[in-house]
Amino acid sequence: MPPTLASVVRTSALHLTVLAGADHLERPVRWVHTSELDDPTPFLEGGELLLTTGIKLGRGAAGLQAYVHRLADAGVVGLGLGVGLSHSEVPQALVEAAAQRGLPLLRVPEATPFIAISKTVSAALAAEQYEAVTTSFEAQEELTRAALGKDGTTAVVRRLAARLGGWAALYDGSGALSAVAPDWAARRAGRLAAEVDRLRRRPAPSSAALQGRAGTVDTADEDYVVVQSLGADRRPRGFLAVGTEDRITPTERYVLNAAVALLTLTLERSRELRQAEERMGAALLRMVLAGEVGTARQVAAGLFGGLPEGTVRVLVAAAGPGPEAAEALGELADRAENAGGKVGEKLLVAREDGAHGPRLTVLALDNGSVHRACLGAVEEHEGLSLGVSAPAALEDAGTAQAQAERALAVAQRGGRRTVDHEEVGAGSLLPLLGEEAVTAFAEGLLRPLREHDRTARGDLVASLRAWLSRHGQWDAAAADLGVHRHTLRYRMRRVEELLGRSLDDTDVRMELWLALRSGEE
């Protein structure tokens, strides 16, 4: 801690006397400055103990009061007046002005040179800096040993909390809490979910400071909280939060920075290992999708502890244009892997950049943690579409992938986040057809009718739609349109003439209905 006015006053060799502001002696002294100017504030930064003999102090109570106000407004933490030169004693008006502003006023006897006070403060500041360096070095050694131990990041979090005298929490890349110390702090760490989520959307490294309470108005949880994202390539790999009773000191800031650096290195090293595992996992997934399940089981037994067993689903996700959508696809992969890792659930993941943009294929247990995590992640991120296969055995994963791809195509054309294969099988035929092909077909087929409606009487398109929807029942369709059935018969003959097709042909009716419906999608 830096020296305070109280520690300076307690130095018996200085023989200082406090005349005002005794309740504010715990203010830290950042420097000692000597000035005889009536207004020294242009040369001050705040935090100084100002010493003067008062040669140019304003005369009278008003002048002395203005002088004190200038110093207090500039952030001066204390004023020392040397007696025996310009003033035999400290003017009473100066004492009253200092008491009014709460500015500590010290009487410096003639026998105490100002340089002695400066040396006392300088020695204390040097001791503080030495202590900060020593403490930081010791903390860095301690945290490094913890990071290299078997508990890894969890041990770093535990040691950091002890060093700060507060609590610490580590979150993974998805924002889920992965380690906290002490155990009682889990409740407070959980309340920072919104703040962590905000940092997830900002490039790493970034930080946020919460003064007061740990994301709550609960009077029992007063904390000063700092949240820091962890990552070396702008993408957050995790987040560190610390909570302390008081503001973090400069020394504690060094300790926190050392922990951030160690955790970032650990996460980046883990990322490299995960990337190697991802490449092996992608190769295994390709083997399973190709029907080589037996070989994949033999390989996975030694590398991954086996493959997902039981009923599985294949999920295929695609990102829209833009770098943010591609990053969201990476976050989806992280979310899936984190969900599987927490409960020990097996999964296979493969990323690829295809002709239609980046894709992510996930093979996971039906309705398992990974399956649910993927559905939740897609709903949270703009620009992602997900196709989900029907439940299948592992041996049928190739067929499931084809189902997921078809469901993904429907999701992308319909602007939907997620589509299940069951919806594709039970839904309309229209979403399964290429949008551009259907649009071109409909425009070409119905163009003569629309041109007629723009220039002549009678709405042929609306009449055709009503007649087809009523399966050719004249009275019902005419009633829907509010016209006589003879009028409707006339309009249908005009439709046949303009199109050159007979409405008695079932294929013609089907094509016309498809064309009309495509315009409604």
NUVOMI-992345 format. One record per residue: x, y, z of N, C-alpha, C in turn. Coordinates in steps of 0.02 Angstrom, whole numbers, plus 50000, padded with zeros to 5 digits. Example, Ala and Ser with C-alpha at 12.3 -4.5 7.8 and 13.67 -1.06 7.14 Angstrom:
506604971650390506154977550390506604983550390
506424988850354506844994750357506455000250394
//
This chain:
500424994150000500005000050000500445006250000
500235011649965500635017849966500605021050035
501085025350052501075028750117500465033250122
500215034050183499645038450196499885044450237
499455049450242499615055150286499715052950358
499315047850377499385045450446500075042550459
500335038650410501005035850420501545041250420
501435046450381501925052050381501905055650449
501295056850473501225060450537501525056350594
501455049550589501715045350643502475044950644
502805047550592503545047550592503785052650643
504015050250700504165054650757504715059650741
505175057950698505735062550684505515068850649
504905068850619504675074750582504315079750627
504055077650685503725082150733503155086050702
502735082550662502175085850629501565085950675
501165091250669500555091950709499955092850662
499435089050675498825089550634498365094950664
498215100050623497795105550646497085105150619
496975101550564496305100850534496295094550491
495695091950480495625086150436495885079750465
495855078850530496125072850561495735066550540
495125067550516494725061750495494905059250426
495365062750392495525060950323496275059250315
496575056850367497295055450364497455048850329
496945044750313497085038350279497155039150203
497125045250180497215046350108497935044650088
498025040950032498695039250009499055045349981
499705045749995500125051149970500505048649910
500375051449851500715049349790501375053049778
501445059049809502065062949799502065068749848
502645071649857502715077849898502935083349852
502585089049855502735094749811502805100949853
503315104949839503415111249874503275117049827
502885121849850502715127549807502535133549851
502765139349829502595145649862502115149749820
501855146749766501385150349724500705151049758
500365156449742499695157349768499215152349736
499375150249673498975145249638499435140149605
499625134949641500075129849613499705124349574
499055124849569498665119149541498855117349469
499085122049426499285119849359499865114849358
500225114449414500805110049418500675103749459
500045102449475499865096749517499465091649476
499515085249498499145079849465498615076849511
498635078449574498185075349623498555070149663
498395069649727498715064849771499335067449805
499485073849798500105076649827499985079149899
500525078749938500575082450000500955088849983
500615094549987500905100949967501225104450028
501845106450021502205109950074502335117150053
502255121850100502365128950085502545132650149
502915138150141503045142550198502535148250201
502105148750148501575153650147501805160650129
502355161250091502615167950074502095171950036
501745168649989501275172249946500555170449959
500415167850019499725166250034499305172650036
498685171950011498235177650012498105180150083
498085186750090497965189550156497215189650171
497045188650233496355188850253496025182050245
495455181250279495105174850279494875172850210
494635177750170494385176150103494935173450059
495525176550062496085174250021496315167350040
496355166050105496575159350128496055154050111
495415155850117494885151050100494905149350025
495015154349982495065153049910495665148549895
496215149549930496815145549921496665138149938
496345136949994496185130050015495705126749965
495215130549941494745127749893495105125549829
495575129649806495945127849746496325121349755
496645120549813497035114449826496575108349831
496035109049867495575103349876495275101249809
495095106149768494805104549702495305101149656
495945102549666496475099549625496665092549649
496375090249704496525083449728497105083049776
497335088549802497865088349852497615084649914
498015080049941497785075949997497955079150064
498405083950065498595087050127499015093250115
499005097850163499385104050159499825104650221
500485105750211500935106850266501205113950265
501115117650319501365124650323501955124850370
502525126950342503125127750384503115134350422
503165134050488503145140150529503865142350545
503915148850564504565151450584504885155850531
504595155950470504875160250417504375165750400
503905164350356503395169250338502875170050392
502745164550428502225164650480502515161550543
502415165050598502655162250661502225156450683
501585156650665501115151050678500635150550620
500305145050617499825143950562499225148550574
499035152650524498475157150533497825153350549
497445155950596496825152750617496325152350559
496335157450516495875157350458496035151550411
496675149850406496865144250363496635137650395
496675137150461496445131150496495695130250485
495315135750492494595135350484494405133550412
494755136450363494605134850293494755127550278
495315124950304495495117950293494995113250326
494765115050386494265110950421493615110850382
493425116550353492805117050315492815112350254
493385111750220493445107450160493665100350176
493815098950239494045092250256494745090950229
495155096050221495835095350196496315094950255
496675089450264497145088950319497665094650316
497755098050372498245103450377498755101650430
499395101650410499935099750455500375105750472
500555106350536501045111450557501735108350554
502175111450514502855109050507503315113750546
503635111350599504055115750639504675118050601
504955123550623505525126550588506115121750586
506165117350635506735112750638506675106950589
506105106150559505995100550512506045103050440
506575101350405506635103650335506135099850291
505905103350240505435100150193505735093950160
506395094050149506715088450116506655082050158
506615082850223506545076950266505865073650255
505345077650246504675074850232504685071450163
505005074650114505045071750047505405065050048
505955064650086506325058350090505915052850124
505535054750175505115049750209504605046750161
504275051150123503765048750076504095044850019
504655047249993505005043749939505225036749960
505485036250021505695029650046505095024950051
504535027550074503935023350080503685021250012
503705025749962503485024049895503945018749864
504605019549876505075014549850504955007749882
504815007849947504675001549982504034998249954
503545002549938502924999949910503054996649842
503455000049800503614997349734504004990749740
504474990549787504864984449797504404978749819
503944980449865503474975349890503034972849832
502814977649788502384975749732502754970949685
503394972549671503784968349626503894961449657
504084961449722504204955149756503584950849761
503024954149780502394950449786502174947749718
502254951849666502054949749599502464943749576
503124944049589503564938649569503374932149606
503264932749672503074926849711502404924049687
501924928549673501274926349649501324922949581
501744925749538501824922849472502124915749477
502614914949521502904908249531502374903449558
501994905749606501484901449636500944899449585
500724904349545500204902949495500474898449440
501114899449422501414895249370501444888049392
501654886849454501674880049481500984877049481
500484881149498499794878649498499574876649428
499754880849379499544879549310499854873149283
500464871549306500814865649282500624859349320
500234860149374500044854349413499464850549382
499254845349416498744840949387498064844349384
497924849149429497274852549428497244858149377
497824860549352497854865449300497474871849315
496994873449271496634879849277496254880449343
495984874949367495624875149431496074877349488
496694874849488497174876849540497354884149534
497424886749473497574893749463497014898049492
496404896249479495824899949505495834899849581
495984894149610495994893549683496544897849714
497134897649685497704901649712497584909049702
497284910949646497144918049633496654920749684
496134917049699495644919249748495974920349816
496424915749835496764916349899497224922449900
497574923749845498024929449842497654936049847
497054936349817496674942649817496254943349879
496184938049918495764938449977495024939049959
494834936349901494144936749878493944930249845
493604930749788493404924749751493594925549678
493634919949643493804919949572493404914449538
493244915749474492844910949436493094910749364
493094904849335493304903749266492714901149226
492594904049167492054902049123492364899549057
492024894749025492284892348961492064897048905
492234895248843492094899648787491364900948775
490924896448798490204897448789489904901648845
490314903248896490054907148953489834902949011
489904896349007489704891949062490244891849115
490044891749178490504891749235490864885049238
491534885149239491924878949240492334878049303
492494883449339492864882949402492734889049444
492694888149509492574893749555492904892249622
493164897549654493464896749720493364903249759
493204902749823492984896849860492314894349834
492094888549859491474885449834490864889949845
490864893749900490284897849915490164903349863
490674904849822490614910249774490244908249710
490054901949704489714899649643489084903749630
488724905449682488104909249675488254916249646
488774919349671488944926049646489204925649574
489614920749561489884919949493489334918649443
488824914949463488274913449418487884919549398
487894924749439487514930849424487854935249372
488454933349351488814937349302488694934849231
488204930549221488084927549155487974932849102
487584938049118487444943249068488074947149050
488494948549099489114952249085489594948049044
489654941649060490074937149021489824936648949
489154936448941488874935948874489024942148833
489034947948866489224954148830489954953848806
490404951248849491104950748829491204945548774
490764940548771490814935448719490744938548650
490374944048646490244947248582490754952548564
491274953248606491804958148593492464954448580
492904957348538493544954048526493954953548590
494324948148597494764947248654495444950248639
495804952848690495584953048760495174959348774
494684958848817494294964548839494084963248911
493874968548945493714967749016493144972449034
492854971249092492324975449119492404975649194
492284981449224492324982249296491634984149322
491414980649374490764981949405490894984449475
490734990649488490844993549554490214992449595
490314990049656489744989149700489584981949711
489114979149670488874972549685488974967949626
489024961549640489164956549589488544955049548
488364959949506487804958949461487144958149497
487064961049557486444960149595486334966049640
485744966849664485594972149712485524969249782
485724963049790485704959749856486214963049901
485994966049956486454969650000486954965150033
486854958550029487334953950061487924952350015
487884954649953488404952649905488794958749878
489044962949922489434968749899490124966349877
490284967949814490934966049787491154971149736
491804971749727492094975049670492314969549622
492014969449563492104963749517492444966049454
492924961949430493254963049366493154956649325
492924957349264492834951749218493294952749159
493694947749142494194948249089494114942449040
494074943948975494054938548925494754935948913
494804929548895495444926148885495484923748814
496014925648779496094923548709496634927548676
496984924348629497554927548597497424929248524
496854927148497496734928448425496064931848415
495884936348461495274940348458494644936448475
494674929948473494084925948490494144923648562
493664925348605493714923248675493694915748683
494194913048720494214905848734493944904348804
493874909548844493624908748911493584915548944
493364915649007493284921949043493474920949116
493794926049146493994925849215493654931549252
493344930049308493034935249350493324934749420
493454940549450493684940749520493264945749558
493134944249620492764948749663493134949849728
493184956249748493534958049809493124962949850
493264963249913492884967749957493044975049941
493684976449926493894983249909494154983349838
494274989249812494554989849745495234986349741
495384983749683496024980249673496594985249675
497104983749714497694988049719498144986849658
498624991349646499094990249591499454983549596
499654981649657499994975149666499534969449648
498914969849670498424964649654498284964449579
498314970249548498224970449475498764966549440
499394967049464499944963149436499804955649443
499554953749501499394946649513498844944349466
498334948449457497774946749412498024946049341
498454950749319498714950449251499124944049240
499504942049292499894935849285499434929849277
498884929749315498394924249308498074924249240
497914930149214497604930649148498084927949095
498724929749100499214927349051499284919749054
499324916949114499394909749122498784905949096
498194908449114497584905149092497504905549016
497704911248987497664911948914498124906948881
498744906448906499214901548878498944894448884
498654892848942498384886148953497814884748906
497374889648897496804888548852497024888048779
497534892048760497774891748692498114884948679
498494882548729498804876048722498264870648717
497744871248758497194866548754496854866948686
496814873048659496494873848593496884870148539
497554870448543497954866848493497834859248498
497794856848561497644849748570496954848048544
496464852548557495794851348534495764851348458
496164855648426496164855848353496414849248325
496934846448357497174839848334496644834548345
496294834848402495754830048414495184831048365
495044837448347494514838748299494674835648231
495304836048211495494833148146495404825548147
495594822448203495494815248209494754813548213
494374817548250493664816448255493304817248189
493524822148149493224823148083493364817248038
493964814448042494124808548002493694802548023
493584801748089493154796348113492434797348088
492204803548090491524804848068491444803147994
491934804947953491894803247882491874795547872
492234791947914492224784647909491524781947927
491234784747980490564782448001490054783947947
490084790047919489604791947867489684787747804
490294785247793490424781047734490234773747747
489994772247807489784765447822490324761147852
490924763847866491474759947894491454760347971
490894758348000490794759148072491254754548111
491354748448087491794743848124492494746448130
492774748848075493454751648077493484757848122
492964762048117492944768048158492924766348232
492574761048250492544758948320493234756848345
493604753248304494264751048325494734756948336
494704761848291495144767648297494934771948357
494274773048364494034777448417494134774548486
494174767948492494264764848557494894767148591
495424768148552496064770248581496134777748586
495774781548544495864788848543495334792548582
494714790348576494164794048606493774790148658
493984784048672493614779948718492974777248689
492914777248623492334774448590491924779548553
491424777148518490964781248479490304782148516
489894786948495489224787348524488844780948511
488544778148561488174771848554487444773048569
487014769248536486294770148544486014774048485
485434776748494485104780648442485444787448435
485614789248375485974795548363485594799848313
485814805948307485574810548255486174813848223
486094815748161486594819748126486314826748118
486704831748138486514838748132487004842148086
486744845648036487164849347989486984856747994
487474860948011487364868148018487754871747964
487464877347942487794881647891487744888847914
488254892747895488274899847913488114903947852
487794909547864487654914247811488284918147793
488224923147749488814927047729489064931547786
489694933247783489984937747833490394934147885
490914937547912491354934447961491004932948027
490504936948046490164935748110489794929048109
489484927448051489124921148046489614915248050
490194916048019490694910648022490934909748094
491024915248131491224914648201490684911248242
490044912648224489494909448260489514901948249
489724899648190489774892548177490314889448221
490874893048231491394890648276491144890248348
490744895248369490464895148436489984889248444
489624887548391489174881748393489574875448406
490144874748372490574868848383490824868648455
491044874448480491274874748550490724872848598
490124875348585489554873848630489424866348631
489444863248572489324856048568489854852148607
490484853948597491024850248630491014851348705
490864857548727490824858848799490254855048831
489684854748796489104851048823489264843648830
489604840848780489784833848784490304832448838
490784837048844491314836048894491064836248965
490554840348979490314840949048489994834549073
489654830949029489294824949052489614818549025
490194819148992490524813248965490154810048907
489814814148869489414811548812489844811548749
489874805948714490274805448654489934809148596
490344812048553490094815348493490654815548441
490464816648379490944817648325490764824148289
491274828048274491164834648243491634835348185
491384838348131491814839748073491624846448044
492134850648032492014857148000492314856847930
491984860247883492244860447815491994866647780
492374868947732492184874547690491994871847622
491354871247610491104868447547490944873847496
490644871647441490454876347388489934881347410
489544879447460489014883847485489194887347550
489844887647565490054891047626490244886047681
490444888647739490654884247793490074880047820
490234873747837489734869147864490014865847927
489574863647969489764859948029489294853948034
489594848048038489214841848046489344838848114
488824837248151488874834548218488474827948221
488794822748247488454816448260488414815748335
487804815548362487714815548435487124811148453
487074809448518486524805448543485864809148534
485344805348517484684808248508484444811348574
484274817748571484014821448629484504821548688
485154820948673485654821348725485864828548738
486364829348781486594836148799486864839848738
487224836348694487504839648635486954841748587
486474837248576485904838748533485544845048557
485394845348622485034851048650485454857348648
486104856748660486544862648658486574865648588
486584861448536486594863948467485964867648450
485394864948471484754868248457484734875148492
484974875448554484974881748590485444886848560
486034884648538486524889248510486274892248445
485944888248402485694890748339485154896048350
484744895148401484224900048415484514906648439
485104906448468485414912548495485794916548444
485984913548387486434916848340486084918148273
486114924348252485874926048185486344923048133
486054921348076486474919048020486634911748020
486364907848068486474900648069485834896948050
485904891548012485344887147996485564880048013
485084875948037485244869248060484734864348033
484984858948003484574853447982484704847448026
484174844148050484234838648098483924832348067
484294826848070484044820548042483534817348088
483224812048063482804807848106483254803548150
483004801048207483404796448248483624790348206
484234788048216484494782548176485014778648216
485144772548194485704768748221486354771248192
486894769948226487544772448202487704769748133
487494763648118487624760648052487244764247997
486724768148014486334771647964486494779147963
487084780947988487274788047992487314791347924
487514787647872487544790447805486864792747781
486354788547792485674790547774485444796447816
485614796447880485434802047924485754808547901
486364808247876486684814347851486304817147792
486084812747746485704815147688485044818347711
484734815647762484124818647789484274825547819
484814826047856484994832547886485154837647833
485484835647779485634840347725484994842847692
484504838347681483874840547651483504845347698
483504843647763483174848047811483524854847814
484194854947808484564861247808484364865547747
484294862347689484104866047628483424869347637
482954865747668482294868647682482354874547730
482764873847782482854879247831483144885447797
483634884547754483954890347721483474893847674
483084889947635482624893047588482054896547623
481844893647680481284896647716481484901847767
482124903347774482354908247823482234906047894
482264899447907482144896747974482804894848007
482794894648073483404892948110483514885348108
482994881448124483074874148130482494870648096
482644865248060482134861048029482324853848042
481844849948068481934842648078481724838848016
482014832948007481824828847949481084827047952
480824826148013480114824448019479674829747989
479864836147995479474841547966479504841247889
480064839247862480134838847790479674833447762
479644827747798479234822247775478494823647782
478294827547833477594828547846477334835147819
477774839547795477564846147775477374846547702
477374852747677477184854147607477744852147559
477544851147496478034849547444478424855647424
478134861447431478444867547404479144868947434
479234868347499479904869947526480444865347500
480264859547474480764854747450481014856547380
480674860947346480854862647277481304868747276
481744869047226482184874747221481794881247211
481914886247254481524892347252481574895847185
482164896447156482234899947093481874896247036
481914889547036481584885746984480824886446988
480554886047048479824886747056479594893647036
479974898747056479784905647039479784906746964
480294904346931480324905146858479754901446824
479604895446847479054891446818478384895046827
478274897646888477634900946902477554907346862
478084911146857478044917446819477894916146745
478224911146717478104909646647477414906946633
477164902546678476514899446667475944904446676
475994908846725475444913346742475504920146708
476044921446671476144928046641475554930146597
475274925946553474714928146512474114930346553
473984926946608473414928846650473534935446685
474134936446709474284942746745474284948646697
474524947646636474504953046586473784954746569
473354949746564472644950946551472334955046608
472484953146671472184956546729472404963846733
472994965546706473224972446708472874976846657
472614973846603472354977946547471624976746533
471314971446559470614969846542470214968646605
469554967946595469104966846652469144959546673
469004958546737468994951746764469664949646792
469644947246853470254945046887470334937546875
470704935746823470774928746805471184924746855
471714927846882472144924246930471754922546993
471384927447020470994926047080470434921047066
470134921447007469594916846989469864909746982
470454909046951470754902446944470924899447012
471194903647057471374901247124470744898847161
470204902647158469594900747192469304894247163
469314893647096469034887747064469424881347080
470104882047080470524876247096470454874347170
470414879347214470354877847285469694874347301
469174875347258468534872147268468464865847225
469034863547198469044857347158468564857547099
468504863447068468094864147008467344864647022
467144865847083466434866547099466224873747084
465804874547032465644881247006465274885547057
464764882847087464354886947132464764889247193
465144884647223465534886447282466074891547266
466424890647209466954895347190466664902147173
466074902247138465764908547120465544912347183
465284908547232465074911747295465674914847330
466244911447329466854914247360467054920847327
466964921147261467164927147225466624932547226
466004930647241465454935447240465214936947169
465264932047123465044932947054464564927247037
464214927946979463764922646956464184917046926
463924910746931464304905046906464424905446831
463964908746794464084909546722464684914146709
464754919246752465334923746746465974919846757
465954915446808466554911546822466704906646765
466184903646735466294899146679466614902946621
466404908946609466694913046555467434914346569
467584916046632468284917546650468724911346641
468474905446659468884899446652469014897746579
468504899146535468644898146464469184902846440
469184909146464469714913946446470394911546470
470404908346530471034905546556471294900246509
470844895746486471054890446440471304893346374
470974898546350471194901546287471874904846294
471974908546348472614912146357473194907346369
473064901946405473594897146421473694891946367
473174890846327473214885546277473204878646308
472884878046367472854871646402472134870446426
471974864146433471304862246456471294861246531
470814864346564470754863446636470464856746655
470254852846606470024846046620470604841346633
471214843546615471814839446624472054839946696
472094834246730472314834346801473014837046809
473474835446763474164837946768474174845546761
473764848246716473734855446708473494858746773
472974855946804472714858746866473264858646920
473634853146924474164852646974474704857946963
474914858746901475434863646886475194870746901
474574872246885474304878946898474254880246974
474044875147011473994876047083474684876947115
475174873247091475854874047115476114881047099
475984883547040476204890247021475874895547064
475224894847077474874899747119475124899547191
475244893547218475484893047287476194895647295
476614894647245477304897047251477324904647257
476844907947227476814915247234476604917547302
476304912947342476094914747409476634913647460
477144909547444477664907747493478114913747507
//
